[in-house]
């Protein structure tokens, strides 16, 4: 992914979040900051400016990203955003903030000898499918006790 595509992808991410109403807190603020930095660059805040046309493309992109993506990339390229470290950092921040975080739930019912995060092994005392409860008792064995238990 080129630097211009990185910025365009961050715009797509921020615009999509704004259109669906899911933009909250940090993502919304980061996107607004990125948009303002690019807007300033387009009107002549540094490098090659593309003026009012670039700003109109930027605004139109938010209304219909699919139609305006190619023009946005042309405008971003013409303005030199690929060399603006502040804009690139802002684009990366938007993409990082939009990335889902958290835990992934995994059903391990009936699995035997699963490693645990604390270096122990977990063994279910009930067999897998058909077990009467998903909350089967679990025996935790420390790594050095595991060889003695087997």
Beta strands, then each sheet from edge to edge (+ up, - down):
strand 1: 114-115
strand 2: 121-124
strand 3: 138-141
sheet 1: 1+ 2- 3+
end
